[in-house]
């Protein structure tokens, strides 16, 4: 007997609901309800209706919610069930955001095994939550995931350096830089990876480029913690100035 794959809700990138081997098309309100429920798991009807239909009366909002729920695909168990005045997502529904969250937390808590670091890197550098959706509840969740990803990338880079894998550590560090060019911890990870390989000049060059970028954008220097990472500064810096400017301009381009 052929097993049936569980329903999949994909919220990273474009919205997609997969039931078995089929992708199910939903109306916009159906997508919004399922996305909100997929992120929260359990929500009071009044809170859900008021969040998704904030500009109408409570009665009208609850009516819109009832209509939207009725239009969702039927299944056993249903994608969204009732528990008193609360709505609950079926435990069978796999939501990709939760997998990302678990992976990121495992990395941050240093519970990931060395053999899983590369898959973790691929997961942490994936797509954003529902790009193009601009409702407040989406923006809040998107920022939460962004911060979690950034912390996980920092932790992953540090773990890879400890494992003696500086090339992969550099990938994780630069992913953090691309996501937030002014985030110092990501640049510290880049410098740490250079130092782990013995590339002192590269480490100093990167520090200089970030220092100049930080001064140009915010008028502040890097933290003393960052400066203490470097050995004695190389005295002859004129020859590096052109390359430093190129690297600084690259970082600024990502910032813009």
Secondary structure, DSSP 8 states (H G I E B T S, - for coil): -------EEE-BSS-EEEETTEEE---HHHHHHHHHHHHHSEEEHHHHHHHHSTTS-HHHHHHHHHHHHHHS---SS-SEEEETTEEEE-TT-EEHHHHHHHHHHHHHTT---GGGHHHHHHHHTS--BTTT---HHHHHHHHHHHHHHHHHHHHHHHHHHHTT-HHHHHHHHHHHHHH-TT-HHHHHHHHHHHHHTT-HHHHHHHHHHHHHHHHHHHS----HHHHTTS-S--S--GGGHHHHHHHHHHHHHHH-
